[in-house]
Amino acid sequence: RRRQPPRHAALGGDAAAPQSAGSARYTVPLPLPLSSSSAASAAASSVASSSRHPNLSETSSRPSTTVDPLLETLSLTVSAMSLTPLSGNAVVRHVQSRTDDVITRFLPCVDFLVNCQQELRQGLQYATRTRRVATASGRVRNVPQMTPREFHGRYVAPLPGRFVRINGGIMAGPHLAEARAALEELSRDASNDACRGCESVKNTFLGGMRENESWGLRKW
């Protein structure tokens, strides 16, 4: 009788070899790749979960109320913070508060300052560019693209409202109102200098350094 070849050899060798009792092997199937619809639903659930996080403006500048028993037993002397020793929790709360101020107050203002400097300089180049205009007598003369009042109305006046729209979800309400009031005051000061030209309007709003002291938007 012809001898039959082993069955596992016909099926591909060791990959499908019969398992002995007590040494059974299990094949774990690999996860299937996400289809486009599954990926979309996963992304939607991720967005939904992230939207449940509280707004930064709701938690801005609020001290942490968490008390760590281990940190409470520590006593640290930080001369820059207090003349008396502080507990570990007090130091942590101070660091959290100052970090929150950096994220929700100073970084938005610095970013706004840099953007205003770039936009107003570009706007000044356009406003002072001359164009040829024919007068009633038939003569042609060169006039700037914009008057100082037009320059202020187009580039400077909208800035306080823009700051509120951009940072309304980042800064706390009192800080946002204080920042907007100061921006509106700078805008009025710049409007009062419109009689001196577009460049004076820009410089009055942006400010700079004078006798080692900042002024204008730089001080703000």
C-alpha positions in Angstrom: 0.0 0.0 0.0 1.3 3.5 -0.9 2.1 5.5 2.1 0.2 8.7 2.5 2.2 11.9 3.1 1.7 13.7 6.4 -1.2 16.0 6.2 0.6 19.0 7.7 3.2 18.7 4.8 0.5 19.0 2.2 -0.9 22.1 4.0 2.4 24.0 4.1 4.8 22.4 6.6 5.3 23.5 10.1 2.9 26.5 9.8 -0.1 24.0 10.1 1.5 21.2 12.1 -0.9 19.3 14.3 -0.7 20.3 17.9 -0.1 17.9 20.7 -2.2 17.7 23.7 -1.1 20.1 26.4 0.8 22.4 24.0 -2.0 23.9 21.9 -1.4 27.1 20.1 -3.9 29.8 19.4 -3.8 32.1 16.5 -4.9 35.7 17.4 -6.3 37.5 14.4 -4.9 40.9 13.6 -7.3 43.9 13.9 -8.7 44.9 10.6 -7.8 48.4 9.3 -10.4 51.1 9.9 -12.6 51.8 6.9 -13.3 55.4 6.0 -16.6 55.4 7.8 -15.0 53.9 10.9 -12.2 56.5 10.9 -14.7 59.3 10.5 -16.8 58.0 13.5 -13.6 57.7 15.6 -12.6 61.2 14.7 -16.1 62.5 15.6 -16.0 60.8 19.0 -12.5 62.2 19.6 -13.8 65.7 18.8 -16.9 65.2 21.0 -14.7 64.1 23.9 -12.4 67.1 23.5 -15.3 69.5 23.4 -16.4 68.3 26.8 -13.2 69.8 28.4 -13.9 73.1 30.1 -13.0 76.3 28.3 -9.8 77.9 29.4 -11.6 81.2 30.2 -13.7 79.3 32.7 -10.7 78.1 34.7 -8.3 81.0 34.1 -6.5 82.3 37.2 -8.4 80.1 39.6 -6.1 78.6 42.3 -6.0 74.8 42.6 -7.9 73.5 45.7 -6.2 70.1 45.6 -4.2 69.4 48.8 -1.5 66.7 48.8 -0.9 65.3 52.3 2.7 64.6 51.5 3.4 68.1 50.1 1.7 69.6 53.1 4.3 68.1 55.4 7.1 69.8 53.5 8.3 73.2 54.4 10.2 75.3 51.7 11.8 78.7 51.9 11.5 80.6 48.7 12.6 84.2 49.2 11.2 85.4 45.9 7.7 84.3 47.0 7.5 84.8 50.8 9.7 85.7 53.7 8.2 82.9 55.8 8.5 79.2 54.9 5.8 77.8 52.7 4.3 74.3 52.4 4.7 72.2 49.3 1.1 72.7 48.3 1.5 76.5 48.6 4.5 76.4 46.2 2.6 74.2 43.7 -0.4 76.5 43.8 1.8 79.5 43.2 3.5 77.9 40.2 0.1 76.8 38.8 -1.2 80.3 39.1 1.8 82.0 37.4 1.8 79.4 34.6 -1.9 80.0 34.1 -1.2 83.8 33.8 1.4 83.1 31.2 -0.9 81.0 29.1 -4.1 82.9 29.4 -2.8 86.5 29.6 0.7 87.2 28.5 1.0 84.9 25.5 -2.2 86.1 23.8 -1.0 89.7 24.3 2.5 89.1 22.9 1.1 87.2 19.9 -1.3 90.1 19.3 1.5 92.7 19.5 3.6 90.8 16.9 0.7 90.5 14.5 -0.2 94.2 14.9 3.3 95.2 14.1 3.4 93.2 10.9 -0.1 94.3 9.7 0.3 98.0 10.5 3.7 98.2 8.8 2.3 96.5 5.7 -0.8 98.7 5.8 1.4 101.8 6.1 3.3 100.8 2.9 0.0 100.6 1.0 -1.5 103.7 2.5 1.5 105.9 1.6 1.9 104.6 -1.9 1.0 107.4 -4.3 -1.4 107.3 -7.2 -1.9 109.7 -10.1 -5.2 111.7 -9.9 -6.5 114.2 -12.5 -7.7 117.5 -11.0 -10.5 119.6 -12.3 -8.1 121.9 -14.1 -6.8 118.9 -16.1 -3.5 118.6 -14.2 -2.3 115.3 -12.8 -0.9 115.1 -9.3 0.3 112.3 -7.0 -1.8 111.6 -3.9 -1.4 108.8 -1.3 -3.7 105.8 -1.5 -5.3 106.5 1.9 -5.7 109.5 4.2 -4.7 109.1 7.9 -8.4 108.9 8.9 -8.9 106.1 6.4 -5.8 104.3 7.5 -7.0 104.5 11.1 -10.5 103.3 10.3 -9.2 100.4 8.2 -6.2 99.1 10.2 -6.4 100.4 13.8 -10.0 100.8 14.8 -11.0 97.1 14.3 -8.1 95.8 16.5 -9.8 95.9 19.9 -12.8 93.9 18.6 -10.5 91.5 16.8 -8.6 90.8 20.0 -11.8 89.9 21.9 -12.9 87.6 19.1 -9.6 85.7 19.0 -9.0 85.4 22.8 -12.6 85.3 24.1 -12.2 81.6 24.8 -8.8 81.9 26.4 -8.7 84.8 28.8 -10.9 85.3 31.8 -13.7 87.8 31.5 -12.2 90.6 33.8 -8.8 90.3 32.1 -10.4 90.4 28.6 -12.4 93.5 29.5 -9.4 95.2 30.9 -7.3 94.5 27.8 -10.1 95.7 25.5 -10.5 99.0 27.4 -6.8 99.7 27.1 -6.8 98.9 23.4 -9.7 101.2 22.8 -7.8 104.0 24.6 -4.8 103.4 22.4 -7.0 103.5 19.3 -8.4 106.9 20.4 -4.9 108.3 21.0 -3.9 107.1 17.5 -7.0 108.8 16.0 -6.1 112.1 17.7 -2.7 112.0 15.9 -4.3 111.6 12.4 -3.5 115.2 11.6 0.2 114.3 11.7 0.0 111.5 9.0 -0.4 107.8 8.7 3.0 107.0 10.2 2.2 109.0 13.3 -1.1 107.0 13.7 0.9 103.7 13.5 3.6 104.8 15.9 1.2 106.2 18.4 -0.7 102.9 18.6 2.2 100.5 18.4 4.5 102.5 20.7 8.0 101.4 21.5 10.8 102.2 23.9 11.5 105.8 25.2 14.2 106.5 27.8 14.2 102.8 28.8 10.5 102.7 29.3 7.9 101.1 27.0 4.8 102.9 25.8 1.8 102.3 23.5 0.9 98.8 22.6 4.3 97.6 23.6 3.6 98.6 27.2 0.1 97.2 27.0 
